Amino acid sequence: MEFKKCMRCGCFFMSDNDVCCNCQSKDRMDISKLNSILDENISYNSIEDLSIASGININNLNRFISNKQISDIDINL
Ligand SMILES: [Zn+2]
């Protein structure tokens, strides 16, 4: 386990995750919201569009994408 800074709230914590335990439930909510949006098979032109559609901030979106926490994402960058 490492001493890490939470990617969402910036607090320090001990874990193998990117976010602290308070933020893990927020991550799960964002991911399920995101997956339901992505299920609609709308293609987005950018991460910004997806961020606006989902209400999830771009830093978190990029993190979910790079961690492969969301299903296939159809963004035409
Ligand atoms: Zn946190």
N, CA, C, O and the ligand as a Tripos MOL2 file, in Angstrom:
@<TRIPOS>MOLECULE
protein
  309   307    78     0     0
PROTEIN
NO_CHARGES

@<TRIPOS>ATOM
      1 N           0.8470   -1.1990    0.0000 N.3       1 MET1
      2 CA          0.0000    0.0000    0.0000 C.3       1 MET1
      3 C           0.8810    1.2460    0.0000 C.2       1 MET1
      4 O           1.9620    1.2800    0.5890 O.2       1 MET1
      5 N           0.3830    2.2440   -0.6700 N.am      2 GLU2
      6 CA          1.1300    3.4900   -0.7700 C.3       2 GLU2
      7 C           0.3730    4.6220   -0.0860 C.2       2 GLU2
      8 O          -0.8400    4.5560    0.1140 O.2       2 GLU2
      9 N           1.1070    5.6350    0.2570 N.am      3 PHE3
     10 CA          0.5140    6.8570    0.7520 C.3       3 PHE3
     11 C           0.1900    7.7070   -0.4600 C.2       3 PHE3
     12 O           1.0870    8.0790   -1.2170 O.2       3 PHE3
     13 N          -1.0750    8.0140   -0.6480 N.am      4 LYS4
     14 CA         -1.4770    8.6860   -1.8820 C.3       4 LYS4
     15 C          -2.3430    9.8930   -1.6190 C.2       4 LYS4
     16 O          -2.9180   10.0660   -0.5450 O.2       4 LYS4
     17 N          -2.4120   10.7280   -2.6510 N.am      5 LYS5
     18 CA         -3.3020   11.8780   -2.5980 C.3       5 LYS5
     19 C          -4.5400   11.5480   -3.4250 C.2       5 LYS5
     20 O          -4.4310   11.1460   -4.5830 O.2       5 LYS5
     21 N          -5.6990   11.7150   -2.8360 N.am      6 CYS6
     22 CA         -6.9410   11.3950   -3.5250 C.3       6 CYS6
     23 C          -7.1020   12.2270   -4.7900 C.2       6 CYS6
     24 O          -6.9160   13.4440   -4.7640 O.2       6 CYS6
     25 N          -7.4520   11.5690   -5.9050 N.am      7 MET7
     26 CA         -7.6110   12.2560   -7.1780 C.3       7 MET7
     27 C          -8.8750   13.1180   -7.2210 C.2       7 MET7
     28 O          -8.9950   13.9970   -8.0740 O.2       7 MET7
     29 N          -9.8010   12.8760   -6.3210 N.am      8 ARG8
     30 CA        -11.0400   13.6540   -6.3240 C.3       8 ARG8
     31 C         -11.0020   14.8050   -5.3400 C.2       8 ARG8
     32 O         -11.2730   15.9460   -5.7150 O.2       8 ARG8
     33 N         -10.6660   14.5260   -4.0760 N.am      9 CYS9
     34 CA        -10.8060   15.5740   -3.0610 C.3       9 CYS9
     35 C          -9.4530   16.0990   -2.5830 C.2       9 CYS9
     36 O          -9.3960   17.1120   -1.8870 O.2       9 CYS9
     37 N          -8.3590   15.4170   -2.9520 N.am     10 GLY10
     38 CA         -7.0450   15.9190   -2.6030 C.3      10 GLY10
     39 C          -6.5580   15.5440   -1.2140 C.2      10 GLY10
     40 O          -5.4660   15.9510   -0.8160 O.2      10 GLY10
     41 N          -7.3530   14.7690   -0.4590 N.am     11 CYS11
     42 CA         -6.8760   14.3800    0.8650 C.3      11 CYS11
     43 C          -5.8710   13.2290    0.7390 C.2      11 CYS11
     44 O          -5.8320   12.5340   -0.2760 O.2      11 CYS11
     45 N          -5.0630   13.0400    1.7800 N.am     12 PHE12
     46 CA         -4.0710   11.9630    1.7550 C.3      12 PHE12
     47 C          -4.6530   10.7150    2.4040 C.2      12 PHE12
     48 O          -5.4040   10.8120    3.3750 O.2      12 PHE12
     49 N          -4.3170    9.5670    1.8860 N.am     13 PHE13
     50 CA         -4.8810    8.3190    2.3950 C.3      13 PHE13
     51 C          -3.9530    7.1730    2.0530 C.2      13 PHE13
     52 O          -3.0550    7.3110    1.2210 O.2      13 PHE13
     53 N          -4.1750    6.0390    2.7000 N.am     14 MET14
     54 CA         -3.3900    4.8400    2.4270 C.3      14 MET14
     55 C          -4.2540    3.8420    1.6770 C.2      14 MET14
     56 O          -5.2420    3.3420    2.2130 O.2      14 MET14
     57 N          -3.8880    3.5570    0.4550 N.am     15 SER15
     58 CA         -4.6760    2.6010   -0.3290 C.3      15 SER15
     59 C          -3.9530    2.2940   -1.6190 C.2      15 SER15
     60 O          -2.9820    2.9600   -1.9790 O.2      15 SER15
     61 N          -4.4370    1.2770   -2.3120 N.am     16 ASP16
     62 CA         -3.9430    1.0290   -3.6630 C.3      16 ASP16
     63 C          -4.8230    1.7070   -4.7060 C.2      16 ASP16
     64 O          -4.5420    1.6320   -5.9020 O.2      16 ASP16
     65 N          -5.8860    2.3690   -4.2560 N.am     17 ASN17
     66 CA         -6.7960    3.0270   -5.1910 C.3      17 ASN17
     67 C          -6.3340    4.4510   -5.4980 C.2      17 ASN17
     68 O          -5.4350    4.9890   -4.8520 O.2      17 ASN17
     69 N          -6.9850    5.0470   -6.5110 N.am     18 ASP18
     70 CA         -6.6760    6.4300   -6.8640 C.3      18 ASP18
     71 C          -7.4200    7.4290   -5.9890 C.2      18 ASP18
     72 O          -7.0360    8.5950   -5.8960 O.2      18 ASP18
     73 N          -8.4840    6.9660   -5.3520 N.am     19 VAL19
     74 CA         -9.2900    7.8830   -4.5490 C.3      19 VAL19
     75 C          -9.4710    7.3340   -3.1320 C.2      19 VAL19
     76 O          -9.3520    6.1300   -2.9020 O.2      19 VAL19
     77 N          -9.7600    8.2300   -2.1880 N.am     20 CYS20
     78 CA         -9.9600    7.8230   -0.7980 C.3      20 CYS20
     79 C         -11.2910    7.0900   -0.6500 C.2      20 CYS20
     80 O         -12.0930    7.0650   -1.5840 O.2      20 CYS20
     81 N         -11.5280    6.4960    0.5180 N.am     21 CYS21
     82 CA        -12.7550    5.6880    0.6630 C.3      21 CYS21
     83 C         -14.0140    6.5330    0.5540 C.2      21 CYS21
     84 O         -15.0420    6.0410    0.0870 O.2      21 CYS21
     85 N         -13.9590    7.8100    0.9770 N.am     22 ASN22
     86 CA        -15.1300    8.6740    0.8150 C.3      22 ASN22
     87 C         -15.4890    8.8760   -0.6500 C.2      22 ASN22
     88 O         -16.6630    8.9690   -1.0090 O.2      22 ASN22
     89 N         -14.4700    8.9420   -1.4810 N.am     23 CYS23
     90 CA        -14.6960    9.2490   -2.8900 C.3      23 CYS23
     91 C         -14.9740    7.9950   -3.7190 C.2      23 CYS23
     92 O         -15.4510    8.0960   -4.8490 O.2      23 CYS23
     93 N         -14.6820    6.8250   -3.1730 N.am     24 GLN24
     94 CA        -14.9400    5.6090   -3.9500 C.3      24 GLN24
     95 C         -16.4140    5.4480   -4.2840 C.2      24 GLN24
     96 O         -16.7620    5.0130   -5.3820 O.2      24 GLN24
     97 N         -17.2900    5.8000   -3.3300 N.am     25 SER25
     98 CA        -18.7220    5.6750   -3.6190 C.3      25 SER25
     99 C         -19.1470    6.7160   -4.6550 C.2      25 SER25
    100 O         -20.0330    6.4590   -5.4700 O.2      25 SER25
    101 N         -18.5120    7.8960   -4.6220 N.am     26 LYS26
    102 CA        -18.8070    8.9170   -5.6450 C.3      26 LYS26
    103 C         -18.3550    8.4340   -7.0220 C.2      26 LYS26
    104 O         -19.0430    8.6270   -8.0250 O.2      26 LYS26
    105 N         -17.1760    7.7990   -7.0460 N.am     27 ASP27
    106 CA        -16.6780    7.2340   -8.3010 C.3      27 ASP27
    107 C         -17.6590    6.2070   -8.8590 C.2      27 ASP27
    108 O         -17.9740    6.2030  -10.0490 O.2      27 ASP27
    109 N         -18.1340    5.3330   -7.9640 N.am     28 ARG28
    110 CA        -19.0650    4.2910   -8.4190 C.3      28 ARG28
    111 C         -20.3340    4.9070   -8.9930 C.2      28 ARG28
    112 O         -20.8540    4.4360  -10.0040 O.2      28 ARG28
    113 N         -20.8350    5.9640   -8.3470 N.am     29 MET29
    114 CA        -22.0370    6.6250   -8.8620 C.3      29 MET29
    115 C         -21.7740    7.2460  -10.2240 C.2      29 MET29
    116 O         -22.5900    7.1260  -11.1380 O.2      29 MET29
    117 N         -20.6270    7.9120  -10.3560 N.am     30 ASP30
    118 CA        -20.2740    8.5310  -11.6350 C.3      30 ASP30
    119 C         -20.1560    7.4730  -12.7280 C.2      30 ASP30
    120 O         -20.6340    7.6680  -13.8460 O.2      30 ASP30
    121 N         -19.5160    6.3540  -12.3980 N.am     31 ILE31
    122 CA        -19.2950    5.3130  -13.3960 C.3      31 ILE31
    123 C         -20.6230    4.6970  -13.8320 C.2      31 ILE31
    124 O         -20.8190    4.4290  -15.0180 O.2      31 ILE31
    125 N         -21.5320    4.4710  -12.8910 N.am     32 SER32
    126 CA        -22.8030    3.8810  -13.3040 C.3      32 SER32
    127 C         -23.6170    4.8700  -14.1270 C.2      32 SER32
    128 O         -24.2930    4.4800  -15.0800 O.2      32 SER32
    129 N         -23.5550    6.1530  -13.7630 N.am     33 LYS33
    130 CA        -24.2290    7.1820  -14.5590 C.3      33 LYS33
    131 C         -23.6470    7.2190  -15.9840 C.2      33 LYS33
    132 O         -24.3640    7.2930  -16.9820 O.2      33 LYS33
    133 N         -22.3330    7.1640  -16.0170 N.am     34 LEU34
    134 CA        -21.6230    7.2190  -17.2880 C.3      34 LEU34
    135 C         -21.9530    6.0130  -18.1700 C.2      34 LEU34
    136 O         -22.1840    6.1510  -19.3710 O.2      34 LEU34
    137 N         -21.9700    4.8410  -17.5590 N.am     35 ASN35
    138 CA        -22.2860    3.6410  -18.3340 C.3      35 ASN35
    139 C         -23.7050    3.6970  -18.8830 C.2      35 ASN35
    140 O         -23.9520    3.2220  -19.9920 O.2      35 ASN35
    141 N         -24.6500    4.2720  -18.1250 N.am     36 SER36
    142 CA        -26.0110    4.3490  -18.6520 C.3      36 SER36
    143 C         -26.0850    5.3560  -19.7920 C.2      36 SER36
    144 O         -26.8530    5.1660  -20.7350 O.2      36 SER36
    145 N         -25.3000    6.4170  -19.7170 N.am     37 ILE37
    146 CA        -25.2480    7.3760  -20.8230 C.3      37 ILE37
    147 C         -24.6120    6.7280  -22.0540 C.2      37 ILE37
    148 O         -25.0790    6.9140  -23.1780 O.2      37 ILE37
    149 N         -23.5480    5.9700  -21.8250 N.am     38 LEU38
    150 CA        -22.8430    5.3530  -22.9490 C.3      38 LEU38
    151 C         -23.6750    4.2410  -23.5920 C.2      38 LEU38
    152 O         -23.5000    3.9340  -24.7710 O.2      38 LEU38
    153 N         -24.5810    3.6380  -22.8160 N.am     39 ASP39
    154 CA        -25.4720    2.6080  -23.3560 C.3      39 ASP39
    155 C         -26.4050    3.1540  -24.4240 C.2      39 ASP39
    156 O         -26.9130    2.4050  -25.2590 O.2      39 ASP39
    157 N         -26.6270    4.4660  -24.3940 N.am     40 GLU40
    158 CA        -27.5140    5.0760  -25.3770 C.3      40 GLU40
    159 C         -26.8700    5.1710  -26.7570 C.2      40 GLU40
    160 O         -27.5160    5.5520  -27.7340 O.2      40 GLU40
    161 N         -25.5900    4.8200  -26.8210 N.am     41 ASN41
    162 CA        -24.8760    4.7700  -28.1080 C.3      41 ASN41
    163 C         -24.8690    6.0760  -28.8820 C.2      41 ASN41
    164 O         -24.8890    6.0850  -30.1120 O.2      41 ASN41
    165 N         -24.8420    7.1520  -28.1630 N.am     42 ILE42
    166 CA        -24.6660    8.4420  -28.8090 C.3      42 ILE42
    167 C         -23.1630    8.6590  -28.9180 C.2      42 ILE42
    168 O         -22.4320    8.3950  -27.9640 O.2      42 ILE42
    169 N         -22.6940    9.1330  -30.0630 N.am     43 SER43
    170 CA        -21.2640    9.3990  -30.0830 C.3      43 SER43
    171 C         -21.0020   10.8630  -29.7530 C.2      43 SER43
    172 O         -21.6960   11.7620  -30.2280 O.2      43 SER43
    173 N         -20.0060   11.0690  -28.9460 N.am     44 TYR44
    174 CA        -19.6520   12.4070  -28.5110 C.3      44 TYR44
    175 C         -18.4160   12.8540  -29.2690 C.2      44 TYR44
    176 O         -17.5460   12.0530  -29.6120 O.2      44 TYR44
    177 N         -18.3620   14.1530  -29.5210 N.am     45 ASN45
    178 CA        -17.2400   14.6690  -30.2980 C.3      45 ASN45
    179 C         -16.0130   14.9170  -29.4420 C.2      45 ASN45
    180 O         -14.9050   15.0540  -29.9600 O.2      45 ASN45
    181 N         -16.2030   14.9740  -28.1670 N.am     46 SER46
    182 CA        -15.0710   15.2600  -27.2990 C.3      46 SER46
    183 C         -15.4000   14.8500  -25.8730 C.2      46 SER46
    184 O         -16.5530   14.6060  -25.5190 O.2      46 SER46
    185 N         -14.3600   14.7830  -25.0780 N.am     47 ILE47
    186 CA        -14.5240   14.5330  -23.6480 C.3      47 ILE47
    187 C         -15.3820   15.6480  -23.0340 C.2      47 ILE47
    188 O         -16.1780   15.3950  -22.1300 O.2      47 ILE47
    189 N         -15.2170   16.8800  -23.5300 N.am     48 GLU48
    190 CA        -15.9880   18.0070  -23.0010 C.3      48 GLU48
    191 C         -17.4840   17.7610  -23.1840 C.2      48 GLU48
    192 O         -18.2690   17.9980  -22.2660 O.2      48 GLU48
    193 N         -17.8810   17.2820  -24.3720 N.am     49 ASP49
    194 CA        -19.2970   17.0030  -24.6270 C.3      49 ASP49
    195 C         -19.8270   15.9550  -23.6710 C.2      49 ASP49
    196 O         -20.9240   16.0820  -23.1290 O.2      49 ASP49
    197 N         -19.0370   14.9240  -23.4750 N.am     50 LEU50
    198 CA        -19.4450   13.8560  -22.5720 C.3      50 LEU50
    199 C         -19.5180   14.3720  -21.1380 C.2      50 LEU50
    200 O         -20.3920   13.9740  -20.3680 O.2      50 LEU50
    201 N         -18.6060   15.2470  -20.7940 N.am     51 SER51
    202 CA        -18.6020   15.8410  -19.4670 C.3      51 SER51
    203 C         -19.8790   16.6470  -19.2350 C.2      51 SER51
    204 O         -20.4880   16.5680  -18.1680 O.2      51 SER51
    205 N         -20.2820   17.4280  -20.2510 N.am     52 ILE52
    206 CA        -21.5040   18.2250  -20.1380 C.3      52 ILE52
    207 C         -22.7280   17.3090  -20.0530 C.2      52 ILE52
    208 O         -23.6320   17.5410  -19.2510 O.2      52 ILE52
    209 N         -22.7470   16.2600  -20.8950 N.am     53 ALA53
    210 CA        -23.8880   15.3470  -20.9100 C.3      53 ALA53
    211 C         -24.0310   14.5840  -19.5990 C.2      53 ALA53
    212 O         -25.1440   14.3070  -19.1530 O.2      53 ALA53
    213 N         -22.9130   14.2490  -18.9930 N.am     54 SER54
    214 CA        -22.9540   13.4070  -17.8030 C.3      54 SER54
    215 C         -22.8880   14.2050  -16.5130 C.2      54 SER54
    216 O         -23.2720   13.7040  -15.4560 O.2      54 SER54
    217 N         -22.4050   15.4450  -16.5830 N.am     55 GLY55
    218 CA        -22.2010   16.2360  -15.3760 C.3      55 GLY55
    219 C         -20.9800   15.8040  -14.5730 C.2      55 GLY55
    220 O         -20.8160   16.1900  -13.4150 O.2      55 GLY55
    221 N         -20.1300   15.0030  -15.1960 N.am     56 ILE56
    222 CA        -18.9240   14.5060  -14.5160 C.3      56 ILE56
    223 C         -17.7280   15.2920  -15.0240 C.2      56 ILE56
    224 O         -17.5940   15.5130  -16.2270 O.2      56 ILE56
    225 N         -16.8710   15.7100  -14.1250 N.am     57 ASN57
    226 CA        -15.7980   16.5830  -14.5950 C.3      57 ASN57
    227 C         -14.7440   15.8350  -15.4140 C.2      57 ASN57
    228 O         -14.5760   14.6210  -15.3000 O.2      57 ASN57
    229 N         -14.0440   16.6110  -16.2420 N.am     58 ILE58
    230 CA        -13.1560   16.0360  -17.2520 C.3      58 ILE58
    231 C         -12.0090   15.2450  -16.6330 C.2      58 ILE58
    232 O         -11.6080   14.2080  -17.1620 O.2      58 ILE58
    233 N         -11.4820   15.7340  -15.5130 N.am     59 ASN59
    234 CA        -10.3990   14.9930  -14.8440 C.3      59 ASN59
    235 C         -10.8560   13.5970  -14.4560 C.2      59 ASN59
    236 O         -10.1300   12.6190  -14.6310 O.2      59 ASN59
    237 N         -12.0870   13.5200  -13.9190 N.am     60 ASN60
    238 CA        -12.5910   12.2180  -13.5190 C.3      60 ASN60
    239 C         -12.8630   11.3470  -14.7340 C.2      60 ASN60
    240 O         -12.5820   10.1490  -14.7130 O.2      60 ASN60
    241 N         -13.4030   11.9330  -15.7870 N.am     61 LEU61
    242 CA        -13.6470   11.1560  -17.0130 C.3      61 LEU61
    243 C         -12.3520   10.5650  -17.5520 C.2      61 LEU61
    244 O         -12.2860    9.3830  -17.8890 O.2      61 LEU61
    245 N         -11.3360   11.3940  -17.6280 N.am     62 ASN62
    246 CA        -10.0460   10.9100  -18.1340 C.3      62 ASN62
    247 C          -9.4920    9.7890  -17.2660 C.2      62 ASN62
    248 O          -8.8990    8.8360  -17.7710 O.2      62 ASN62
    249 N          -9.6860    9.9090  -15.9780 N.am     63 ARG63
    250 CA         -9.2060    8.8820  -15.0570 C.3      63 ARG63
    251 C          -9.9630    7.5730  -15.2690 C.2      63 ARG63
    252 O          -9.3530    6.5050  -15.3120 O.2      63 ARG63
    253 N         -11.3060    7.6500  -15.4040 N.am     64 PHE64
    254 CA        -12.0880    6.4340  -15.6250 C.3      64 PHE64
    255 C         -11.6790    5.7700  -16.9430 C.2      64 PHE64
    256 O         -11.5900    4.5450  -17.0320 O.2      64 PHE64
    257 N         -11.4330    6.5920  -17.9570 N.am     65 ILE65
    258 CA        -11.0620    6.0480  -19.2570 C.3      65 ILE65
    259 C          -9.6830    5.3890  -19.1840 C.2      65 ILE65
    260 O          -9.4970    4.2790  -19.6840 O.2      65 ILE65
    261 N          -8.7250    6.0680  -18.5670 N.am     66 SER66
    262 CA         -7.3790    5.4910  -18.5340 C.3      66 SER66
    263 C          -7.3120    4.2660  -17.6250 C.2      66 SER66
    264 O          -6.4720    3.3890  -17.8260 O.2      66 SER66
    265 N          -8.1970    4.2040  -16.6230 N.am     67 ASN67
    266 CA         -8.2460    3.0110  -15.7650 C.3      67 ASN67
    267 C          -9.1590    1.9310  -16.3310 C.2      67 ASN67
    268 O          -9.3250    0.8690  -15.7310 O.2      67 ASN67
    269 N          -9.7500    2.2100  -17.4910 N.am     68 LYS68
    270 CA        -10.6980    1.2860  -18.1270 C.3      68 LYS68
    271 C         -11.8260    0.8910  -17.1850 C.2      68 LYS68
    272 O         -12.2210   -0.2730  -17.1150 O.2      68 LYS68
    273 N         -12.3440    1.8970  -16.4540 N.am     69 GLN69
    274 CA        -13.4340    1.6470  -15.5150 C.3      69 GLN69
    275 C         -14.7980    1.7890  -16.1720 C.2      69 GLN69
    276 O         -15.8220    1.4770  -15.5630 O.2      69 GLN69
    277 N         -14.8120    2.2530  -17.3970 N.am     70 ILE70
    278 CA        -16.1020    2.3880  -18.0870 C.3      70 ILE70
    279 C         -16.0650    1.5540  -19.3520 C.2      70 ILE70
    280 O         -14.9990    1.2670  -19.8960 O.2      70 ILE70
    281 N         -17.2470    1.1680  -19.8110 N.am     71 SER71
    282 CA        -17.3280    0.3420  -21.0140 C.3      71 SER71
    283 C         -16.8660    1.1460  -22.2340 C.2      71 SER71
    284 O         -16.5820    2.3400  -22.1350 O.2      71 SER71
    285 N         -16.7980    0.4850  -23.3550 N.am     72 ASP72
    286 CA        -16.2570    1.1170  -24.5580 C.3      72 ASP72
    287 C         -16.8570    2.4910  -24.7900 C.2      72 ASP72
    288 O         -18.0720    2.6870  -24.7360 O.2      72 ASP72
    289 N         -16.0020    3.3940  -25.0400 N.am     73 ILE73
    290 CA        -16.4290    4.7730  -25.1520 C.3      73 ILE73
    291 C         -16.2370    5.2170  -26.5910 C.2      73 ILE73
    292 O         -15.1860    5.0020  -27.1940 O.2      73 ILE73
    293 N         -17.2790    5.8410  -27.1260 N.am     74 ASP74
    294 CA        -17.2430    6.2130  -28.5320 C.3      74 ASP74
    295 C         -17.0900    7.7290  -28.6590 C.2      74 ASP74
    296 O         -18.0610    8.4780  -28.7640 O.2      74 ASP74
    297 N         -15.8480    8.1310  -28.6440 N.am     75 ILE75
    298 CA        -15.5720    9.5620  -28.7780 C.3      75 ILE75
    299 C         -14.7180    9.7700  -30.0060 C.2      75 ILE75
    300 O         -13.6720    9.1410  -30.1640 O.2      75 ILE75
    301 N         -15.1690   10.6580  -30.8760 N.am     76 ASN76
    302 CA        -14.4010   10.9510  -32.0910 C.3      76 ASN76
    303 C         -13.5030   12.1380  -31.8150 C.2      76 ASN76
    304 O         -13.8990   13.2890  -32.0010 O.2      76 ASN76
    305 N         -12.3110   11.8520  -31.3780 N.am     77 LEU77
    306 CA        -11.4090   12.9580  -31.0600 C.3      77 LEU77
    307 C         -10.6080   13.3730  -32.2840 C.2      77 LEU77
    308 O          -9.7930   14.2920  -32.2050 O.2      77 LEU77
    309 ZN        -11.2840   11.6980   -1.7430 Zn       78 ZN78
@<TRIPOS>BOND
     1     1     2 1
     2     2     3 1
     3     3     4 2
     4     3     5 am
     5     5     6 1
     6     6     7 1
     7     7     8 2
     8     7     9 am
     9     9    10 1
    10    10    11 1
    11    11    12 2
    12    11    13 am
    13    13    14 1
    14    14    15 1
    15    15    16 2
    16    15    17 am
    17    17    18 1
    18    18    19 1
    19    19    20 2
    20    19    21 am
    21    21    22 1
    22    22    23 1
    23    23    24 2
    24    23    25 am
    25    25    26 1
    26    26    27 1
    27    27    28 2
    28    27    29 am
    29    29    30 1
    30    30    31 1
    31    31    32 2
    32    31    33 am
    33    33    34 1
    34    34    35 1
    35    35    36 2
    36    35    37 am
    37    37    38 1
    38    38    39 1
    39    39    40 2
    40    39    41 am
    41    41    42 1
    42    42    43 1
    43    43    44 2
    44    43    45 am
    45    45    46 1
    46    46    47 1
    47    47    48 2
    48    47    49 am
    49    49    50 1
    50    50    51 1
    51    51    52 2
    52    51    53 am
    53    53    54 1
    54    54    55 1
    55    55    56 2
    56    55    57 am
    57    57    58 1
    58    58    59 1
    59    59    60 2
    60    59    61 am
    61    61    62 1
    62    62    63 1
    63    63    64 2
    64    63    65 am
    65    65    66 1
    66    66    67 1
    67    67    68 2
    68    67    69 am
    69    69    70 1
    70    70    71 1
    71    71    72 2
    72    71    73 am
    73    73    74 1
    74    74    75 1
    75    75    76 2
    76    75    77 am
    77    77    78 1
    78    78    79 1
    79    79    80 2
    80    79    81 am
    81    81    82 1
    82    82    83 1
    83    83    84 2
    84    83    85 am
    85    85    86 1
    86    86    87 1
    87    87    88 2
    88    87    89 am
    89    89    90 1
    90    90    91 1
    91    91    92 2
    92    91    93 am
    93    93    94 1
    94    94    95 1
    95    95    96 2
    96    95    97 am
    97    97    98 1
    98    98    99 1
    99    99   100 2
   100    99   101 am
   101   101   102 1
   102   102   103 1
   103   103   104 2
   104   103   105 am
   105   105   106 1
   106   106   107 1
   107   107   108 2
   108   107   109 am
   109   109   110 1
   110   110   111 1
   111   111   112 2
   112   111   113 am
   113   113   114 1
   114   114   115 1
   115   115   116 2
   116   115   117 am
   117   117   118 1
   118   118   119 1
   119   119   120 2
   120   119   121 am
   121   121   122 1
   122   122   123 1
   123   123   124 2
   124   123   125 am
   125   125   126 1
   126   126   127 1
   127   127   128 2
   128   127   129 am
   129   129   130 1
   130   130   131 1
   131   131   132 2
   132   131   133 am
   133   133   134 1
   134   134   135 1
   135   135   136 2
   136   135   137 am
   137   137   138 1
   138   138   139 1
   139   139   140 2
   140   139   141 am
   141   141   142 1
   142   142   143 1
   143   143   144 2
   144   143   145 am
   145   145   146 1
   146   146   147 1
   147   147   148 2
   148   147   149 am
   149   149   150 1
   150   150   151 1
   151   151   152 2
   152   151   153 am
   153   153   154 1
   154   154   155 1
   155   155   156 2
   156   155   157 am
   157   157   158 1
   158   158   159 1
   159   159   160 2
   160   159   161 am
   161   161   162 1
   162   162   163 1
   163   163   164 2
   164   163   165 am
   165   165   166 1
   166   166   167 1
   167   167   168 2
   168   167   169 am
   169   169   170 1
   170   170   171 1
   171   171   172 2
   172   171   173 am
   173   173   174 1
   174   174   175 1
   175   175   176 2
   176   175   177 am
   177   177   178 1
   178   178   179 1
   179   179   180 2
   180   179   181 am
   181   181   182 1
   182   182   183 1
   183   183   184 2
   184   183   185 am
   185   185   186 1
   186   186   187 1
   187   187   188 2
   188   187   189 am
   189   189   190 1
   190   190   191 1
   191   191   192 2
   192   191   193 am
   193   193   194 1
   194   194   195 1
   195   195   196 2
   196   195   197 am
   197   197   198 1
   198   198   199 1
   199   199   200 2
   200   199   201 am
   201   201   202 1
   202   202   203 1
   203   203   204 2
   204   203   205 am
   205   205   206 1
   206   206   207 1
   207   207   208 2
   208   207   209 am
   209   209   210 1
   210   210   211 1
   211   211   212 2
   212   211   213 am
   213   213   214 1
   214   214   215 1
   215   215   216 2
   216   215   217 am
   217   217   218 1
   218   218   219 1
   219   219   220 2
   220   219   221 am
   221   221   222 1
   222   222   223 1
   223   223   224 2
   224   223   225 am
   225   225   226 1
   226   226   227 1
   227   227   228 2
   228   227   229 am
   229   229   230 1
   230   230   231 1
   231   231   232 2
   232   231   233 am
   233   233   234 1
   234   234   235 1
   235   235   236 2
   236   235   237 am
   237   237   238 1
   238   238   239 1
   239   239   240 2
   240   239   241 am
   241   241   242 1
   242   242   243 1
   243   243   244 2
   244   243   245 am
   245   245   246 1
   246   246   247 1
   247   247   248 2
   248   247   249 am
   249   249   250 1
   250   250   251 1
   251   251   252 2
   252   251   253 am
   253   253   254 1
   254   254   255 1
   255   255   256 2
   256   255   257 am
   257   257   258 1
   258   258   259 1
   259   259   260 2
   260   259   261 am
   261   261   262 1
   262   262   263 1
   263   263   264 2
   264   263   265 am
   265   265   266 1
   266   266   267 1
   267   267   268 2
   268   267   269 am
   269   269   270 1
   270   270   271 1
   271   271   272 2
   272   271   273 am
   273   273   274 1
   274   274   275 1
   275   275   276 2
   276   275   277 am
   277   277   278 1
   278   278   279 1
   279   279   280 2
   280   279   281 am
   281   281   282 1
   282   282   283 1
   283   283   284 2
   284   283   285 am
   285   285   286 1
   286   286   287 1
   287   287   288 2
   288   287   289 am
   289   289   290 1
   290   290   291 1
   291   291   292 2
   292   291   293 am
   293   293   294 1
   294   294   295 1
   295   295   296 2
   296   295   297 am
   297   297   298 1
   298   298   299 1
   299   299   300 2
   300   299   301 am
   301   301   302 1
   302   302   303 1
   303   303   304 2
   304   303   305 am
   305   305   306 1
   306   306   307 1
   307   307   308 2
@<TRIPOS>SUBSTRUCTURE
     1 MET1         2 RESIDUE 1 A MET
     2 GLU2         6 RESIDUE 1 A GLU
     3 PHE3        10 RESIDUE 1 A PHE
     4 LYS4        14 RESIDUE 1 A LYS
     5 LYS5        18 RESIDUE 1 A LYS
     6 CYS6        22 RESIDUE 1 A CYS
     7 MET7        26 RESIDUE 1 A MET
     8 ARG8        30 RESIDUE 1 A ARG
     9 CYS9        34 RESIDUE 1 A CYS
    10 GLY10       38 RESIDUE 1 A GLY
    11 CYS11       42 RESIDUE 1 A CYS
    12 PHE12       46 RESIDUE 1 A PHE
    13 PHE13       50 RESIDUE 1 A PHE
    14 MET14       54 RESIDUE 1 A MET
    15 SER15       58 RESIDUE 1 A SER
    16 ASP16       62 RESIDUE 1 A ASP
    17 ASN17       66 RESIDUE 1 A ASN
    18 ASP18       70 RESIDUE 1 A ASP
    19 VAL19       74 RESIDUE 1 A VAL
    20 CYS20       78 RESIDUE 1 A CYS
    21 CYS21       82 RESIDUE 1 A CYS
    22 ASN22       86 RESIDUE 1 A ASN
    23 CYS23       90 RESIDUE 1 A CYS
    24 GLN24       94 RESIDUE 1 A GLN
    25 SER25       98 RESIDUE 1 A SER
    26 LYS26      102 RESIDUE 1 A LYS
    27 ASP27      106 RESIDUE 1 A ASP
    28 ARG28      110 RESIDUE 1 A ARG
    29 MET29      114 RESIDUE 1 A MET
    30 ASP30      118 RESIDUE 1 A ASP
    31 ILE31      122 RESIDUE 1 A ILE
    32 SER32      126 RESIDUE 1 A SER
    33 LYS33      130 RESIDUE 1 A LYS
    34 LEU34      134 RESIDUE 1 A LEU
    35 ASN35      138 RESIDUE 1 A ASN
    36 SER36      142 RESIDUE 1 A SER
    37 ILE37      146 RESIDUE 1 A ILE
    38 LEU38      150 RESIDUE 1 A LEU
    39 ASP39      154 RESIDUE 1 A ASP
    40 GLU40      158 RESIDUE 1 A GLU
    41 ASN41      162 RESIDUE 1 A ASN
    42 ILE42      166 RESIDUE 1 A ILE
    43 SER43      170 RESIDUE 1 A SER
    44 TYR44      174 RESIDUE 1 A TYR
    45 ASN45      178 RESIDUE 1 A ASN
    46 SER46      182 RESIDUE 1 A SER
    47 ILE47      186 RESIDUE 1 A ILE
    48 GLU48      190 RESIDUE 1 A GLU
    49 ASP49      194 RESIDUE 1 A ASP
    50 LEU50      198 RESIDUE 1 A LEU
    51 SER51      202 RESIDUE 1 A SER
    52 ILE52      206 RESIDUE 1 A ILE
    53 ALA53      210 RESIDUE 1 A ALA
    54 SER54      214 RESIDUE 1 A SER
    55 GLY55      218 RESIDUE 1 A GLY
    56 ILE56      222 RESIDUE 1 A ILE
    57 ASN57      226 RESIDUE 1 A ASN
    58 ILE58      230 RESIDUE 1 A ILE
    59 ASN59      234 RESIDUE 1 A ASN
    60 ASN60      238 RESIDUE 1 A ASN
    61 LEU61      242 RESIDUE 1 A LEU
    62 ASN62      246 RESIDUE 1 A ASN
    63 ARG63      250 RESIDUE 1 A ARG
    64 PHE64      254 RESIDUE 1 A PHE
    65 ILE65      258 RESIDUE 1 A ILE
    66 SER66      262 RESIDUE 1 A SER
    67 ASN67      266 RESIDUE 1 A ASN
    68 LYS68      270 RESIDUE 1 A LYS
    69 GLN69      274 RESIDUE 1 A GLN
    70 ILE70      278 RESIDUE 1 A ILE
    71 SER71      282 RESIDUE 1 A SER
    72 ASP72      286 RESIDUE 1 A ASP
    73 ILE73      290 RESIDUE 1 A ILE
    74 ASP74      294 RESIDUE 1 A ASP
    75 ILE75      298 RESIDUE 1 A ILE
    76 ASN76      302 RESIDUE 1 A ASN
    77 LEU77      306 RESIDUE 1 A LEU
    78 ZN78       309 GROUP 0 **** ****
